Amino acid sequence: MRSYLLPLAATLILTACATGPTHDSKLASSLAATTRGDIDEAIKTLDAQIAAGSDKTDLLLNLEKGELLRIGTRYKDSLTALEIADQKVKLWEETAKTAPDQLLNQVGALFMGDSSRTYEGQDYEKVMLTTRMAMNRINLGDLDTARVDIKRTHEREAVIAEFRARETSKAEEEAKEKGIKTEAKELNGYPIETLKDPEVLKLKNGYQNALSHYLAGFVYEALNEPGLAAPGYRKAIELRPDLPVLEEGLRGLDQRTSFRRQKHVTDVLFIVESGNAPARQSKKIQFPIPTTNGIVTVSFSFPVIYPNKDAMELAQVNLGPHSMQTALVTDFNVMARRALQDELPGIQTRAAVRAVAKGLVQDQMNKKMGAFAGLIGNLVVAATEGEADDRMWRGLPDRVFIARGFVPPGEYDLRLPSQPDSNRKLVVDGRYMVVPVRVYRNKTYFGEPVKIGMLPPVITPAVEEAPAAPAAPAKRPVKPAKPATAGKVKKA
């Protein structure tokens, strides 16, 4: 046993000491540069990190790069980065469909924690990936390919739903076999209220969002496919009920796609996104482990997402004399906490398995090798449990608002209340128009507005000319009078 435990302990301690910085700490400078308005510096910093890494196709870093490039209106470059990330998610999808046990059996990281596992992306991130790709294509005027991305989004949601159902069942079986309780309330000291607030519990799941489905409805409508647009609008309402903007999307569909549509006005959709997605923070939780020599207490790190108390509010978008009411359609702080709530039983199961294994190492060292080895065992347990896994797509917005309305073509002053630098000119034109905006506390980024379709030309009714006065009848020519004949002067 000695020949096994000492090398194991040394290896674990050395491996723990070699653990690198967290994703959030690596991304901090890029996020700060974006917030203060230096998007080019943010992209440059992230590019340097990718170049210095061993994997240029890293899923998370390419997601972050794709989002920064989108904020900088470099839509083609953004697509390139997102397509690299999408290849990784496609591999996950294929495995989830054809060999789910390969993913389900990755309990892994018994000693080093979840951060040593391959990052496969949060479920809502996988959905937003294809949604972001569709949005980039919309900004490039490519609605046909955006339509393909939207279809892939729906298919991806179905794969996620089926796989997570299997995962939940397997986790429950494994926990039952090992006698492990997976209720979050059993975690002493964990702030369970962060996952149980009404906003989190109201969500249907942790991967579908109303923005993706409303955008699907809008694109299908713009492509004159109302039969496919209706389910998109309907699903958005199901995910975010009681929002007039979403309800009008479905209610007004028939009129907008028929001869009854308002004439000579542009259907303008504003997509206003604020801030950045939340960070996961690490919190130490105590696990009591029974051993032959009594109870051994082992500390483990669990991720926590706290509610964003400073989340931005946006009530309206002002466009010249027009004021459009906004609706909060997606809140990624809430979605991230719902995803964590769904993930927590699996995190707890893996932590419990690690706790048993580490407790065994500590107990055996105490028993077989004396106090000094017991100290080494304590070091092993402490050193091999670093910070909780904080990997998340931080570049995503914290909140997404939409506003929509009919506006006559022309140039307008665009303004967002409470954003001092948000004033700009916007030329409205086309049958449909999409205007993307990203706002931070002290900086507003305007995306490239995209015009979809043409408005019919305005036909000016012809002005009837007044009827001409009838011509006067021609007069007969007057013959000139004959000159009088001079009389002969008679001689006297």
C-alpha positions, 0 to 999 in steps of 0.5 A: 500500500505504501508503494502505491499511496506515496507516488499517488499523493506526489502525482496528485499534488504536482498535478494540482500545482500545475493547474492553470488560471480559470476561464473567467480570469483569462477572459477578464481583460477582453471583457473589460476592454469591450465594456469600456468601448475598445472592441479591437483591443478585446479581439486582439487580446483574445486572439493572442490567448488562442494563438498561445494555446495548444488547441486553436479549435478550443470550443469556448475560446472560439465562442468568445471570439465569435461574439467579440467579432460580432460586436465589432460588426465583423460578421464574416469573421465571426461566422468563421470562429463560430463555425469552428466551435460548431464543429465541436458541438456537432461531434457532441450531437452525433455522439449523443445520438449514436453513442450516448453512453460514451458521454454518460460514462464520463464521470471522470476527474475523480481527483482533479474536479470538473474543470479537468473534463472536456468542455462540451458547452452549456445546453443554452450555449449550444442553442445560442451558437446556431442562433448567433450564426443565423443572426450573423447571416441575417446581417449579411443579407443571407436569409436562406442560409439563416433559415438553415441555421434556424432549422438546425437550432430546432434539431439541436434542441431535440437532441439535447432534450433526449440526451438530458433525459437519459443523463438524469436517469443514469445519474439517479441510478448511479447515485442509488447504487452508491447510496448518494443523495443528490438533493441540492438541499443536502449540500451544507452551506450551498446557497440553494436560494440562487437556484430556487427563485421564481424566475428560475423555476418559471423557465421550462428548461435550461436550453430553449430561449424565446429570442431563438424562436421569435427570430425563427418566426421573423425570418420565416415571415420575411421569407413569406412562409407564414405557416412556419413563422407561426410555430416560432412565434407560438413557441416564443410566447410559450417560453415567455408568456404575457409579453404583448410584443411577442403576442402581437408577433403571432396575432398580427401575422396574417395581416402582415403577410396578406394584402391587408398589410399596411402600405408603404411602411417598414416592419422594423425589429430592434434586438437590443442586448445588454451586458455580459452573461454571468460568471460562475463563482466557486464555493467550498462545501464540506463532505463528511466521509465515514471511514474505518477510523471515523469521519473524515471531512473533505472540502469540495468546490461547487459553482454558484451563480448569483442573481445580477442585481445591476441588470439593465432595464430598457423600457423603450426605443425612440425613433424620431417621433415613434416610441416602441415598447420593448420586451425582455425576451431572454435573460441569460443570468436566469437561464444560466442558473436554470442550467446549473440547477439541472446540472447540480445533481450530476456535479454533486454525484461526481463530487461525492465519488471523488470524496469517497476516493479521497477519503480513502487515500487520507484514511489509508495514509493515516492508518498505514503510514502514521501522522506524517503520511496522514499530513500528506493525505490531507495535503492531497485532498486539499491540493487536488480540489481547486476552484469550481469549474467556471467555464461559460460563454461569458461574451453572450449578453446578460439580457436581450430585449426586442421592440418592433413596429411599422415605420414610414421609410426615411431618416430618423434620430435613434435614441435609447433612454438612459444611454448617453452615447446612443444617439445616431441617425438611422435610415429606415427602408425595405419591407423588413429591417433588423437593427442590432444594438449591444449596450453596456453601462458607458458604451453603446455598440450599433450593429449594421442594420439590414434591409430585407425586401423592397417596398412597392413604389409609391404611385402618385395619382395623375393630376387631371388637366383642366379641359381646354376652352373650345376654339372660337369659330374661324372668321371669314376673311374680309375682302379689302374695299376697292379704292374709290375712282378719282373723278375727272376734274372738269375744265372750267 
